[in-house]
Structures are given as structure tokens and as C-alpha cells.
Amino acid sequence: MTETEKLLVSLKKSATHSKAIKAGIQQSMRTGKMKLNYSQLLGYTKGTDGNLVIAPEKAEIVRKIFELYLQDNGCRKMRCRHGSRFGTSCPKTA
């Protein structure tokens, strides 16, 4: 088998694998069993039943972020002006 043929077989396998993953995700969405990365979801944790539960200790931060957003503050502005409240800081520019 030539290198080109190997590449084509590999691409075909990748496409098939991708379709299977997408179909699985869509099925999970239809049944209401989406998988979320709870460690990266600010303000929520995973309950014992697997559903989202508001994390009270983070709720005030989430409220403040939404308040700042409604005042026309974008991500960069929030991080630079209010980052210390959220445990982050303004990124350095070159």
C-alpha cells in the first residue's frame, strides 16, 4: 500500500469516527443526558442526580459578571478592571 493510499484510509477512518461521535452527542442531547465539564462551568456543580446545581459560593461572582456585561463590559475589560475580584488579572501585552 502506498503512502497516499494509507493517508486516504486514515482520512476515511477519521471521518467515520467523527460521524459516530457526532451521532452519540446528538443522541445524548435528545435524551437530555449531555455531558458537561463541570470543573470549567462557573457557578454550577454536578448534583448527586447528575443535574446542574447552583454553587452558592460562586453565585455572587456570576451575578457580578452578568451585571458588568449588561453595563457593556467585555471579557478583557472585566478581567483588567475587576479581575482581582475573580482571581484573575489583565493579560500582558507585548
PDB file of N, CA, C and O in Angstrom:
ATOM      1  N   MET A   1       0.848  -1.174   0.000  1.00  0.00           N
ATOM      2  CA  MET A   1       0.000   0.000   0.000  1.00  0.00           C
ATOM      3  C   MET A   1       0.896   1.241   0.000  1.00  0.00           C
ATOM      4  O   MET A   1       1.839   1.336   0.786  1.00  0.00           O
ATOM      5  N   THR A   2       0.599   2.171  -0.871  1.00  0.00           N
ATOM      6  CA  THR A   2       1.414   3.378  -0.974  1.00  0.00           C
ATOM      7  C   THR A   2       1.072   4.345   0.164  1.00  0.00           C
ATOM      8  O   THR A   2       0.069   4.178   0.858  1.00  0.00           O
ATOM      9  N   GLU A   3       1.906   5.336   0.337  1.00  0.00           N
ATOM     10  CA  GLU A   3       1.677   6.341   1.375  1.00  0.00           C
ATOM     11  C   GLU A   3       0.366   7.088   1.135  1.00  0.00           C
ATOM     12  O   GLU A   3      -0.357   7.415   2.076  1.00  0.00           O
ATOM     13  N   THR A   4       0.075   7.349  -0.125  1.00  0.00           N
ATOM     14  CA  THR A   4      -1.167   8.047  -0.474  1.00  0.00           C
ATOM     15  C   THR A   4      -2.382   7.202  -0.096  1.00  0.00           C
ATOM     16  O   THR A   4      -3.360   7.718   0.445  1.00  0.00           O
ATOM     17  N   GLU A   5      -2.316   5.920  -0.382  1.00  0.00           N
ATOM     18  CA  GLU A   5      -3.416   5.019  -0.033  1.00  0.00           C
ATOM     19  C   GLU A   5      -3.586   4.923   1.479  1.00  0.00           C
ATOM     20  O   GLU A   5      -4.710   4.892   1.981  1.00  0.00           O
ATOM     21  N   LYS A   6      -2.476   4.876   2.198  1.00  0.00           N
ATOM     22  CA  LYS A   6      -2.535   4.848   3.666  1.00  0.00           C
ATOM     23  C   LYS A   6      -3.190   6.113   4.217  1.00  0.00           C
ATOM     24  O   LYS A   6      -3.988   6.068   5.153  1.00  0.00           O
ATOM     25  N   LEU A   7      -2.831   7.228   3.615  1.00  0.00           N
ATOM     26  CA  LEU A   7      -3.406   8.502   4.030  1.00  0.00           C
ATOM     27  C   LEU A   7      -4.907   8.522   3.782  1.00  0.00           C
ATOM     28  O   LEU A   7      -5.667   8.967   4.642  1.00  0.00           O
ATOM     29  N   LEU A   8      -5.342   8.051   2.629  1.00  0.00           N
ATOM     30  CA  LEU A   8      -6.762   8.023   2.304  1.00  0.00           C
ATOM     31  C   LEU A   8      -7.542   7.116   3.253  1.00  0.00           C
ATOM     32  O   LEU A   8      -8.645   7.462   3.675  1.00  0.00           O
ATOM     33  N   VAL A   9      -6.978   5.962   3.589  1.00  0.00           N
ATOM     34  CA  VAL A   9      -7.620   5.045   4.538  1.00  0.00           C
ATOM     35  C   VAL A   9      -7.733   5.715   5.903  1.00  0.00           C
ATOM     36  O   VAL A   9      -8.762   5.618   6.572  1.00  0.00           O
ATOM     37  N   SER A  10      -6.680   6.385   6.300  1.00  0.00           N
ATOM     38  CA  SER A  10      -6.674   7.084   7.583  1.00  0.00           C
ATOM     39  C   SER A  10      -7.729   8.190   7.618  1.00  0.00           C
ATOM     40  O   SER A  10      -8.440   8.335   8.612  1.00  0.00           O
ATOM     41  N   LEU A  11      -7.834   8.956   6.557  1.00  0.00           N
ATOM     42  CA  LEU A  11      -8.837  10.020   6.480  1.00  0.00           C
ATOM     43  C   LEU A  11     -10.252   9.455   6.527  1.00  0.00           C
ATOM     44  O   LEU A  11     -11.132  10.038   7.159  1.00  0.00           O
ATOM     45  N   LYS A  12     -10.474   8.335   5.869  1.00  0.00           N
ATOM     46  CA  LYS A  12     -11.790   7.688   5.867  1.00  0.00           C
ATOM     47  C   LYS A  12     -12.150   7.224   7.276  1.00  0.00           C
ATOM     48  O   LYS A  12     -13.284   7.406   7.720  1.00  0.00           O
ATOM     49  N   LYS A  13     -11.189   6.625   7.978  1.00  0.00           N
ATOM     50  CA  LYS A  13     -11.425   6.179   9.354  1.00  0.00           C
ATOM     51  C   LYS A  13     -11.741   7.366  10.260  1.00  0.00           C
ATOM     52  O   LYS A  13     -12.628   7.289  11.111  1.00  0.00           O
ATOM     53  N   SER A  14     -11.024   8.440  10.074  1.00  0.00           N
ATOM     54  CA  SER A  14     -11.235   9.639  10.867  1.00  0.00           C
ATOM     55  C   SER A  14     -12.637  10.209  10.644  1.00  0.00           C
ATOM     56  O   SER A  14     -13.310  10.596  11.599  1.00  0.00           O
ATOM     57  N   ALA A  15     -13.072  10.262   9.395  1.00  0.00           N
ATOM     58  CA  ALA A  15     -14.401  10.780   9.069  1.00  0.00           C
ATOM     59  C   ALA A  15     -15.486   9.897   9.664  1.00  0.00           C
ATOM     60  O   ALA A  15     -16.479  10.401  10.190  1.00  0.00           O
ATOM     61  N   THR A  16     -15.307   8.591   9.586  1.00  0.00           N
ATOM     62  CA  THR A  16     -16.279   7.651  10.150  1.00  0.00           C
ATOM     63  C   THR A  16     -16.355   7.812  11.668  1.00  0.00           C
ATOM     64  O   THR A  16     -17.440   7.825  12.250  1.00  0.00           O
ATOM     65  N   HIS A  17     -15.198   7.932  12.291  1.00  0.00           N
ATOM     66  CA  HIS A  17     -15.129   8.108  13.744  1.00  0.00           C
ATOM     67  C   HIS A  17     -15.810   9.411  14.151  1.00  0.00           C
ATOM     68  O   HIS A  17     -16.550   9.447  15.135  1.00  0.00           O
ATOM     69  N   SER A  18     -15.566  10.464  13.406  1.00  0.00           N
ATOM     70  CA  SER A  18     -16.166  11.766  13.687  1.00  0.00           C
ATOM     71  C   SER A  18     -17.687  11.701  13.596  1.00  0.00           C
ATOM     72  O   SER A  18     -18.383  12.258  14.446  1.00  0.00           O
ATOM     73  N   LYS A  19     -18.206  11.027  12.574  1.00  0.00           N
ATOM     74  CA  LYS A  19     -19.657  10.879  12.419  1.00  0.00           C
ATOM     75  C   LYS A  19     -20.259  10.118  13.595  1.00  0.00           C
ATOM     76  O   LYS A  19     -21.335  10.469  14.081  1.00  0.00           O
ATOM     77  N   ALA A  20     -19.572   9.083  14.049  1.00  0.00           N
ATOM     78  CA  ALA A  20     -20.074   8.290  15.175  1.00  0.00           C
ATOM     79  C   ALA A  20     -20.111   9.126  16.455  1.00  0.00           C
ATOM     80  O   ALA A  20     -21.060   9.031  17.233  1.00  0.00           O
ATOM     81  N   ILE A  21     -19.088   9.937  16.671  1.00  0.00           N
ATOM     82  CA  ILE A  21     -19.049  10.798  17.858  1.00  0.00           C
ATOM     83  C   ILE A  21     -20.182  11.826  17.799  1.00  0.00           C
ATOM     84  O   ILE A  21     -20.880  12.039  18.790  1.00  0.00           O
ATOM     85  N   LYS A  22     -20.363  12.456  16.646  1.00  0.00           N
ATOM     86  CA  LYS A  22     -21.437  13.444  16.490  1.00  0.00           C
ATOM     87  C   LYS A  22     -22.803  12.806  16.723  1.00  0.00           C
ATOM     88  O   LYS A  22     -23.660  13.400  17.377  1.00  0.00           O
ATOM     89  N   ALA A  23     -23.011  11.616  16.201  1.00  0.00           N
ATOM     90  CA  ALA A  23     -24.283  10.923  16.386  1.00  0.00           C
ATOM     91  C   ALA A  23     -24.516  10.621  17.868  1.00  0.00           C
ATOM     92  O   ALA A  23     -25.639  10.747  18.356  1.00  0.00           O
ATOM     93  N   GLY A  24     -23.477  10.228  18.575  1.00  0.00           N
ATOM     94  CA  GLY A  24     -23.594   9.959  20.008  1.00  0.00           C
ATOM     95  C   GLY A  24     -23.940  11.207  20.804  1.00  0.00           C
ATOM     96  O   GLY A  24     -24.767  11.163  21.714  1.00  0.00           O
ATOM     97  N   ILE A  25     -23.306  12.314  20.459  1.00  0.00           N
ATOM     98  CA  ILE A  25     -23.587  13.584  21.141  1.00  0.00           C
ATOM     99  C   ILE A  25     -25.026  14.015  20.870  1.00  0.00           C
ATOM    100  O   ILE A  25     -25.728  14.445  21.785  1.00  0.00           O
ATOM    101  N   GLN A  26     -25.467  13.901  19.620  1.00  0.00           N
ATOM    102  CA  GLN A  26     -26.841  14.276  19.278  1.00  0.00           C
ATOM    103  C   GLN A  26     -27.853  13.395  20.011  1.00  0.00           C
ATOM    104  O   GLN A  26     -28.887  13.888  20.463  1.00  0.00           O
ATOM    105  N   GLN A  27     -27.569  12.114  20.129  1.00  0.00           N
ATOM    106  CA  GLN A  27     -28.458  11.205  20.860  1.00  0.00           C
ATOM    107  C   GLN A  27     -28.517  11.594  22.332  1.00  0.00           C
ATOM    108  O   GLN A  27     -29.591  11.580  22.935  1.00  0.00           O
ATOM    109  N   SER A  28     -27.381  11.937  22.911  1.00  0.00           N
ATOM    110  CA  SER A  28     -27.350  12.377  24.306  1.00  0.00           C
ATOM    111  C   SER A  28     -28.178  13.643  24.498  1.00  0.00           C
ATOM    112  O   SER A  28     -28.883  13.783  25.497  1.00  0.00           O
ATOM    113  N   MET A  29     -28.092  14.555  23.548  1.00  0.00           N
ATOM    114  CA  MET A  29     -28.864  15.794  23.627  1.00  0.00           C
ATOM    115  C   MET A  29     -30.364  15.504  23.553  1.00  0.00           C
ATOM    116  O   MET A  29     -31.156  16.103  24.280  1.00  0.00           O
ATOM    117  N   ARG A  30     -30.741  14.583  22.671  1.00  0.00           N
ATOM    118  CA  ARG A  30     -32.163  14.242  22.531  1.00  0.00           C
ATOM    119  C   ARG A  30     -32.722  13.623  23.805  1.00  0.00           C
ATOM    120  O   ARG A  30     -33.880  13.856  24.150  1.00  0.00           O
ATOM    121  N   THR A  31     -31.920  12.846  24.497  1.00  0.00           N
ATOM    122  CA  THR A  31     -32.397  12.189  25.716  1.00  0.00           C
ATOM    123  C   THR A  31     -32.145  13.026  26.962  1.00  0.00           C
ATOM    124  O   THR A  31     -32.493  12.615  28.069  1.00  0.00           O
ATOM    125  N   GLY A  32     -31.538  14.209  26.786  1.00  0.00           N
ATOM    126  CA  GLY A  32     -31.309  15.097  27.928  1.00  0.00           C
ATOM    127  C   GLY A  32     -30.148  14.685  28.804  1.00  0.00           C
ATOM    128  O   GLY A  32     -30.096  15.067  29.973  1.00  0.00           O
ATOM    129  N   LYS A  33     -29.227  13.922  28.276  1.00  0.00           N
ATOM    130  CA  LYS A  33     -28.084  13.447  29.065  1.00  0.00           C
ATOM    131  C   LYS A  33     -26.784  14.004  28.506  1.00  0.00           C
ATOM    132  O   LYS A  33     -25.856  13.252  28.205  1.00  0.00           O
ATOM    133  N   MET A  34     -26.719  15.330  28.366  1.00  0.00           N
ATOM    134  CA  MET A  34     -25.498  15.966  27.867  1.00  0.00           C
ATOM    135  C   MET A  34     -24.400  15.864  28.908  1.00  0.00           C
ATOM    136  O   MET A  34     -24.659  15.963  30.107  1.00  0.00           O
ATOM    137  N   LYS A  35     -23.198  15.671  28.458  1.00  0.00           N
ATOM    138  CA  LYS A  35     -22.045  15.632  29.345  1.00  0.00           C
ATOM    139  C   LYS A  35     -21.410  17.010  29.352  1.00  0.00           C
ATOM    140  O   LYS A  35     -21.118  17.577  28.299  1.00  0.00           O
ATOM    141  N   LEU A  36     -21.200  17.538  30.538  1.00  0.00           N
ATOM    142  CA  LEU A  36     -20.604  18.860  30.686  1.00  0.00           C
ATOM    143  C   LEU A  36     -19.330  18.764  31.500  1.00  0.00           C
ATOM    144  O   LEU A  36     -19.173  17.875  32.336  1.00  0.00           O
ATOM    145  N   ASN A  37     -18.433  19.682  31.244  1.00  0.00           N
ATOM    146  CA  ASN A  37     -17.209  19.770  32.031  1.00  0.00           C
ATOM    147  C   ASN A  37     -17.508  20.666  33.237  1.00  0.00           C
ATOM    148  O   ASN A  37     -17.293  21.877  33.192  1.00  0.00           O
ATOM    149  N   TYR A  38     -18.001  20.055  34.305  1.00  0.00           N
ATOM    150  CA  TYR A  38     -18.444  20.804  35.470  1.00  0.00           C
ATOM    151  C   TYR A  38     -17.322  21.601  36.128  1.00  0.00           C
ATOM    152  O   TYR A  38     -17.586  22.630  36.751  1.00  0.00           O
ATOM    153  N   SER A  39     -16.085  21.150  36.003  1.00  0.00           N
ATOM    154  CA  SER A  39     -14.983  21.865  36.636  1.00  0.00           C
ATOM    155  C   SER A  39     -14.731  23.212  35.964  1.00  0.00           C
ATOM    156  O   SER A  39     -14.114  24.088  36.571  1.00  0.00           O
ATOM    157  N   GLN A  40     -15.194  23.400  34.719  1.00  0.00           N
ATOM    158  CA  GLN A  40     -14.988  24.645  33.995  1.00  0.00           C
ATOM    159  C   GLN A  40     -16.264  25.483  33.907  1.00  0.00           C
ATOM    160  O   GLN A  40     -16.265  26.524  33.250  1.00  0.00           O
ATOM    161  N   LEU A  41     -17.331  25.061  34.542  1.00  0.00           N
ATOM    162  CA  LEU A  41     -18.610  25.741  34.457  1.00  0.00           C
ATOM    163  C   LEU A  41     -18.806  26.584  35.715  1.00  0.00           C
ATOM    164  O   LEU A  41     -19.231  26.073  36.751  1.00  0.00           O
ATOM    165  N   LEU A  42     -18.497  27.868  35.619  1.00  0.00           N
ATOM    166  CA  LEU A  42     -18.516  28.760  36.774  1.00  0.00           C
ATOM    167  C   LEU A  42     -19.923  28.912  37.335  1.00  0.00           C
ATOM    168  O   LEU A  42     -20.860  29.244  36.609  1.00  0.00           O
ATOM    169  N   GLY A  43     -20.059  28.670  38.611  1.00  0.00           N
ATOM    170  CA  GLY A  43     -21.327  28.887  39.292  1.00  0.00           C
ATOM    171  C   GLY A  43     -22.186  27.650  39.444  1.00  0.00           C
ATOM    172  O   GLY A  43     -23.244  27.710  40.071  1.00  0.00           O
ATOM    173  N   TYR A  44     -21.759  26.538  38.887  1.00  0.00           N
ATOM    174  CA  TYR A  44     -22.542  25.307  38.973  1.00  0.00           C
ATOM    175  C   TYR A  44     -21.653  24.133  39.353  1.00  0.00           C
ATOM    176  O   TYR A  44     -20.449  24.135  39.095  1.00  0.00           O
ATOM    177  N   THR A  45     -22.258  23.149  39.961  1.00  0.00           N
ATOM    178  CA  THR A  45     -21.596  21.881  40.228  1.00  0.00           C
ATOM    179  C   THR A  45     -22.530  20.778  39.758  1.00  0.00           C
ATOM    180  O   THR A  45     -23.651  21.039  39.321  1.00  0.00           O
ATOM    181  N   LYS A  46     -22.065  19.568  39.851  1.00  0.00           N
ATOM    182  CA  LYS A  46     -22.875  18.417  39.460  1.00  0.00           C
ATOM    183  C   LYS A  46     -23.544  17.856  40.703  1.00  0.00           C
ATOM    184  O   LYS A  46     -22.873  17.530  41.682  1.00  0.00           O
ATOM    185  N   GLY A  47     -24.868  17.744  40.664  1.00  0.00           N
ATOM    186  CA  GLY A  47     -25.615  17.187  41.783  1.00  0.00           C
ATOM    187  C   GLY A  47     -25.503  15.674  41.833  1.00  0.00           C
ATOM    188  O   GLY A  47     -24.978  15.054  40.908  1.00  0.00           O
ATOM    189  N   THR A  48     -25.988  15.087  42.898  1.00  0.00           N
ATOM    190  CA  THR A  48     -25.931  13.631  43.053  1.00  0.00           C
ATOM    191  C   THR A  48     -26.741  12.912  41.975  1.00  0.00           C
ATOM    192  O   THR A  48     -26.467  11.758  41.645  1.00  0.00           O
ATOM    193  N   ASP A  49     -27.749  13.613  41.428  1.00  0.00           N
ATOM    194  CA  ASP A  49     -28.562  13.033  40.361  1.00  0.00           C
ATOM    195  C   ASP A  49     -27.976  13.298  38.976  1.00  0.00           C
ATOM    196  O   ASP A  49     -28.544  12.881  37.967  1.00  0.00           O
ATOM    197  N   GLY A  50     -26.834  13.995  38.930  1.00  0.00           N
ATOM    198  CA  GLY A  50     -26.176  14.289  37.664  1.00  0.00           C
ATOM    199  C   GLY A  50     -26.614  15.593  37.025  1.00  0.00           C
ATOM    200  O   GLY A  50     -26.087  15.975  35.980  1.00  0.00           O
ATOM    201  N   ASN A  51     -27.563  16.279  37.630  1.00  0.00           N
ATOM    202  CA  ASN A  51     -28.043  17.554  37.095  1.00  0.00           C
ATOM    203  C   ASN A  51     -27.221  18.716  37.634  1.00  0.00           C
ATOM    204  O   ASN A  51     -26.509  18.589  38.630  1.00  0.00           O
ATOM    205  N   LEU A  52     -27.336  19.860  36.946  1.00  0.00           N
ATOM    206  CA  LEU A  52     -26.639  21.062  37.394  1.00  0.00           C
ATOM    207  C   LEU A  52     -27.255  21.577  38.686  1.00  0.00           C
ATOM    208  O   LEU A  52     -28.474  21.593  38.852  1.00  0.00           O
ATOM    209  N   VAL A  53     -26.379  22.000  39.600  1.00  0.00           N
ATOM    210  CA  VAL A  53     -26.800  22.581  40.870  1.00  0.00           C
ATOM    211  C   VAL A  53     -26.027  23.885  41.027  1.00  0.00           C
ATOM    212  O   VAL A  53     -24.816  23.926  40.805  1.00  0.00           O
ATOM    213  N   ILE A  54     -26.733  24.955  41.411  1.00  0.00           N
ATOM    214  CA  ILE A  54     -26.062  26.233  41.626  1.00  0.00           C
ATOM    215  C   ILE A  54     -25.091  26.107  42.789  1.00  0.00           C
ATOM    216  O   ILE A  54     -25.439  25.584  43.848  1.00  0.00           O
ATOM    217  N   ALA A  55     -23.859  26.595  42.580  1.00  0.00           N
ATOM    218  CA  ALA A  55     -22.837  26.603  43.637  1.00  0.00           C
ATOM    219  C   ALA A  55     -22.943  27.945  44.363  1.00  0.00           C
ATOM    220  O   ALA A  55     -22.494  28.961  43.833  1.00  0.00           O
ATOM    221  N   PRO A  56     -23.525  27.970  45.560  1.00  0.00           N
ATOM    222  CA  PRO A  56     -23.763  29.238  46.259  1.00  0.00           C
ATOM    223  C   PRO A  56     -22.507  30.081  46.451  1.00  0.00           C
ATOM    224  O   PRO A  56     -22.579  31.309  46.417  1.00  0.00           O
ATOM    225  N   GLU A  57     -21.362  29.442  46.651  1.00  0.00           N
ATOM    226  CA  GLU A  57     -20.129  30.190  46.890  1.00  0.00           C
ATOM    227  C   GLU A  57     -19.650  30.941  45.649  1.00  0.00           C
ATOM    228  O   GLU A  57     -18.857  31.876  45.764  1.00  0.00           O
ATOM    229  N   LYS A  58     -20.112  30.550  44.479  1.00  0.00           N
ATOM    230  CA  LYS A  58     -19.733  31.211  43.226  1.00  0.00           C
ATOM    231  C   LYS A  58     -20.857  32.076  42.657  1.00  0.00           C
ATOM    232  O   LYS A  58     -20.639  32.805  41.690  1.00  0.00           O
ATOM    233  N   ALA A  59     -22.042  32.008  43.235  1.00  0.00           N
ATOM    234  CA  ALA A  59     -23.205  32.712  42.689  1.00  0.00           C
ATOM    235  C   ALA A  59     -22.988  34.221  42.635  1.00  0.00           C
ATOM    236  O   ALA A  59     -23.395  34.862  41.666  1.00  0.00           O
ATOM    237  N   GLU A  60     -22.360  34.800  43.649  1.00  0.00           N
ATOM    238  CA  GLU A  60     -22.146  36.247  43.666  1.00  0.00           C
ATOM    239  C   GLU A  60     -21.205  36.682  42.545  1.00  0.00           C
ATOM    240  O   GLU A  60     -21.405  37.738  41.945  1.00  0.00           O
ATOM    241  N   ILE A  61     -20.191  35.883  42.261  1.00  0.00           N
ATOM    242  CA  ILE A  61     -19.273  36.193  41.162  1.00  0.00           C
ATOM    243  C   ILE A  61     -20.024  36.179  39.834  1.00  0.00           C
ATOM    244  O   ILE A  61     -19.844  37.075  39.010  1.00  0.00           O
ATOM    245  N   VAL A  62     -20.861  35.172  39.625  1.00  0.00           N
ATOM    246  CA  VAL A  62     -21.625  35.066  38.380  1.00  0.00           C
ATOM    247  C   VAL A  62     -22.561  36.261  38.244  1.00  0.00           C
ATOM    248  O   VAL A  62     -22.681  36.829  37.159  1.00  0.00           O
ATOM    249  N   ARG A  63     -23.226  36.648  39.329  1.00  0.00           N
ATOM    250  CA  ARG A  63     -24.114  37.818  39.284  1.00  0.00           C
ATOM    251  C   ARG A  63     -23.337  39.078  38.903  1.00  0.00           C
ATOM    252  O   ARG A  63     -23.816  39.882  38.103  1.00  0.00           O
ATOM    253  N   LYS A  64     -22.153  39.252  39.466  1.00  0.00           N
ATOM    254  CA  LYS A  64     -21.342  40.430  39.174  1.00  0.00           C
ATOM    255  C   LYS A  64     -20.889  40.435  37.714  1.00  0.00           C
ATOM    256  O   LYS A  64     -20.894  41.486  37.073  1.00  0.00           O
ATOM    257  N   ILE A  65     -20.506  39.294  37.190  1.00  0.00           N
ATOM    258  CA  ILE A  65     -20.095  39.197  35.790  1.00  0.00           C
ATOM    259  C   ILE A  65     -21.252  39.597  34.876  1.00  0.00           C
ATOM    260  O   ILE A  65     -21.055  40.356  33.927  1.00  0.00           O
ATOM    261  N   PHE A  66     -22.452  39.097  35.152  1.00  0.00           N
ATOM    262  CA  PHE A  66     -23.608  39.471  34.333  1.00  0.00           C
ATOM    263  C   PHE A  66     -23.913  40.954  34.460  1.00  0.00           C
ATOM    264  O   PHE A  66     -24.236  41.606  33.467  1.00  0.00           O
ATOM    265  N   GLU A  67     -23.814  41.493  35.665  1.00  0.00           N
ATOM    266  CA  GLU A  67     -24.041  42.925  35.876  1.00  0.00           C
ATOM    267  C   GLU A  67     -23.056  43.753  35.051  1.00  0.00           C
ATOM    268  O   GLU A  67     -23.449  44.710  34.384  1.00  0.00           O
ATOM    269  N   LEU A  68     -21.780  43.382  35.099  1.00  0.00           N
ATOM    270  CA  LEU A  68     -20.756  44.092  34.326  1.00  0.00           C
ATOM    271  C   LEU A  68     -21.003  43.955  32.828  1.00  0.00           C
ATOM    272  O   LEU A  68     -20.810  44.910  32.075  1.00  0.00           O
ATOM    273  N   TYR A  69     -21.426  42.779  32.399  1.00  0.00           N
ATOM    274  CA  TYR A  69     -21.720  42.557  30.981  1.00  0.00           C
ATOM    275  C   TYR A  69     -22.863  43.463  30.518  1.00  0.00           C
ATOM    276  O   TYR A  69     -22.804  44.048  29.437  1.00  0.00           O
ATOM    277  N   LEU A  70     -23.891  43.570  31.344  1.00  0.00           N
ATOM    278  CA  LEU A  70     -25.029  44.427  30.985  1.00  0.00           C
ATOM    279  C   LEU A  70     -24.637  45.899  30.948  1.00  0.00           C
ATOM    280  O   LEU A  70     -25.328  46.708  30.327  1.00  0.00           O
ATOM    281  N   GLN A  71     -23.539  46.253  31.604  1.00  0.00           N
ATOM    282  CA  GLN A  71     -23.018  47.618  31.576  1.00  0.00           C
ATOM    283  C   GLN A  71     -22.031  47.802  30.422  1.00  0.00           C
ATOM    284  O   GLN A  71     -21.250  48.754  30.412  1.00  0.00           O
ATOM    285  N   ASP A  72     -22.071  46.890  29.455  1.00  0.00           N
ATOM    286  CA  ASP A  72     -21.253  46.959  28.243  1.00  0.00           C
ATOM    287  C   ASP A  72     -19.765  46.710  28.508  1.00  0.00           C
ATOM    288  O   ASP A  72     -18.916  47.282  27.825  1.00  0.00           O
ATOM    289  N   ASN A  73     -19.450  45.883  29.466  1.00  0.00           N
ATOM    290  CA  ASN A  73     -18.071  45.467  29.724  1.00  0.00           C
ATOM    291  C   ASN A  73     -17.844  44.136  29.030  1.00  0.00           C
ATOM    292  O   ASN A  73     -18.602  43.189  29.240  1.00  0.00           O
ATOM    293  N   GLY A  74     -16.810  44.055  28.208  1.00  0.00           N
ATOM    294  CA  GLY A  74     -16.445  42.799  27.572  1.00  0.00           C
ATOM    295  C   GLY A  74     -15.528  41.994  28.479  1.00  0.00           C
ATOM    296  O   GLY A  74     -15.207  42.424  29.586  1.00  0.00           O
ATOM    297  N   CYS A  75     -15.111  40.836  28.012  1.00  0.00           N
ATOM    298  CA  CYS A  75     -14.252  39.950  28.812  1.00  0.00           C
ATOM    299  C   CYS A  75     -12.950  40.628  29.217  1.00  0.00           C
ATOM    300  O   CYS A  75     -12.563  40.578  30.385  1.00  0.00           O
ATOM    301  N   ARG A  76     -12.276  41.259  28.269  1.00  0.00           N
ATOM    302  CA  ARG A  76     -10.987  41.889  28.556  1.00  0.00           C
ATOM    303  C   ARG A  76     -11.149  43.018  29.575  1.00  0.00           C
ATOM    304  O   ARG A  76     -10.364  43.127  30.517  1.00  0.00           O
ATOM    305  N   LYS A  77     -12.156  43.843  29.384  1.00  0.00           N
ATOM    306  CA  LYS A  77     -12.373  44.961  30.294  1.00  0.00           C
ATOM    307  C   LYS A  77     -12.692  44.447  31.704  1.00  0.00           C
ATOM    308  O   LYS A  77     -12.193  44.986  32.692  1.00  0.00           O
ATOM    309  N   MET A  78     -13.515  43.415  31.790  1.00  0.00           N
ATOM    310  CA  MET A  78     -13.842  42.850  33.103  1.00  0.00           C
ATOM    311  C   MET A  78     -12.596  42.297  33.779  1.00  0.00           C
ATOM    312  O   MET A  78     -12.372  42.511  34.971  1.00  0.00           O
ATOM    313  N   ARG A  79     -11.788  41.581  32.997  1.00  0.00           N
ATOM    314  CA  ARG A  79     -10.596  40.976  33.576  1.00  0.00           C
ATOM    315  C   ARG A  79      -9.600  42.036  34.028  1.00  0.00           C
ATOM    316  O   ARG A  79      -8.997  41.902  35.093  1.00  0.00           O
ATOM    317  N   CYS A  80      -9.419  43.088  33.232  1.00  0.00           N
ATOM    318  CA  CYS A  80      -8.437  44.122  33.551  1.00  0.00           C
ATOM    319  C   CYS A  80      -8.898  45.026  34.699  1.00  0.00           C
ATOM    320  O   CYS A  80      -8.106  45.380  35.572  1.00  0.00           O
ATOM    321  N   ARG A  81     -10.153  45.388  34.691  1.00  0.00           N
ATOM    322  CA  ARG A  81     -10.643  46.323  35.708  1.00  0.00           C
ATOM    323  C   ARG A  81     -11.123  45.655  36.985  1.00  0.00           C
ATOM    324  O   ARG A  81     -11.048  46.243  38.064  1.00  0.00           O
ATOM    325  N   HIS A  82     -11.616  44.426  36.867  1.00  0.00           N
ATOM    326  CA  HIS A  82     -12.234  43.771  38.019  1.00  0.00           C
ATOM    327  C   HIS A  82     -11.649  42.394  38.293  1.00  0.00           C
ATOM    328  O   HIS A  82     -12.181  41.643  39.110  1.00  0.00           O
ATOM    329  N   GLY A  83     -10.566  42.063  37.619  1.00  0.00           N
ATOM    330  CA  GLY A  83     -10.005  40.723  37.694  1.00  0.00           C
ATOM    331  C   GLY A  83      -9.645  40.247  39.082  1.00  0.00           C
ATOM    332  O   GLY A  83      -9.795  39.064  39.390  1.00  0.00           O
ATOM    333  N   SER A  84      -9.173  41.148  39.927  1.00  0.00           N
ATOM    334  CA  SER A  84      -8.769  40.722  41.268  1.00  0.00           C
ATOM    335  C   SER A  84      -9.952  40.142  42.044  1.00  0.00           C
ATOM    336  O   SER A  84      -9.768  39.274  42.898  1.00  0.00           O
ATOM    337  N   ARG A  85     -11.151  40.613  41.755  1.00  0.00           N
ATOM    338  CA  ARG A  85     -12.348  40.060  42.409  1.00  0.00           C
ATOM    339  C   ARG A  85     -12.601  38.623  41.987  1.00  0.00           C
ATOM    340  O   ARG A  85     -13.130  37.819  42.755  1.00  0.00           O
ATOM    341  N   PHE A  86     -12.214  38.312  40.749  1.00  0.00           N
ATOM    342  CA  PHE A  86     -12.488  36.997  40.197  1.00  0.00           C
ATOM    343  C   PHE A  86     -11.280  36.067  40.240  1.00  0.00           C
ATOM    344  O   PHE A  86     -11.349  34.930  39.774  1.00  0.00           O
ATOM    345  N   GLY A  87     -10.185  36.549  40.794  1.00  0.00           N
ATOM    346  CA  GLY A  87      -8.997  35.705  40.882  1.00  0.00           C
ATOM    347  C   GLY A  87      -8.215  35.628  39.594  1.00  0.00           C
ATOM    348  O   GLY A  87      -7.563  34.619  39.325  1.00  0.00           O
ATOM    349  N   THR A  88      -8.269  36.689  38.781  1.00  0.00           N
ATOM    350  CA  THR A  88      -7.535  36.720  37.522  1.00  0.00           C
ATOM    351  C   THR A  88      -6.945  38.105  37.349  1.00  0.00           C
ATOM    352  O   THR A  88      -7.221  39.001  38.148  1.00  0.00           O
ATOM    353  N   SER A  89      -6.151  38.291  36.332  1.00  0.00           N
ATOM    354  CA  SER A  89      -5.563  39.607  36.097  1.00  0.00           C
ATOM    355  C   SER A  89      -5.535  39.914  34.610  1.00  0.00           C
ATOM    356  O   SER A  89      -5.808  39.044  33.783  1.00  0.00           O
ATOM    357  N   CYS A  90      -5.208  41.139  34.278  1.00  0.00           N
ATOM    358  CA  CYS A  90      -5.169  41.575  32.894  1.00  0.00           C
ATOM    359  C   CYS A  90      -3.977  40.924  32.190  1.00  0.00           C
ATOM    360  O   CYS A  90      -2.870  40.901  32.728  1.00  0.00           O
ATOM    361  N   PRO A  91      -4.210  40.390  30.974  1.00  0.00           N
ATOM    362  CA  PRO A  91      -3.087  39.780  30.243  1.00  0.00           C
ATOM    363  C   PRO A  91      -2.070  40.825  29.834  1.00  0.00           C
ATOM    364  O   PRO A  91      -2.418  41.960  29.510  1.00  0.00           O
ATOM    365  N   LYS A  92      -0.828  40.434  29.852  1.00  0.00           N
ATOM    366  CA  LYS A  92       0.261  41.343  29.451  1.00  0.00           C
ATOM    367  C   LYS A  92       0.264  41.468  27.940  1.00  0.00           C
ATOM    368  O   LYS A  92       0.031  40.495  27.222  1.00  0.00           O
ATOM    369  N   THR A  93       0.531  42.680  27.464  1.00  0.00           N
ATOM    370  CA  THR A  93       0.636  42.886  26.018  1.00  0.00           C
ATOM    371  C   THR A  93       2.091  43.160  25.662  1.00  0.00           C
ATOM    372  O   THR A  93       2.855  43.674  26.478  1.00  0.00           O
ATOM    373  N   ALA A  94       2.459  42.816  24.451  1.00  0.00           N
ATOM    374  CA  ALA A  94       3.851  42.964  24.008  1.00  0.00           C
ATOM    375  C   ALA A  94       4.180  44.396  23.699  1.00  0.00           C
ATOM    376  O   ALA A  94       5.309  44.700  23.314  1.00  0.00           O
TER     377      ALA A  94
END
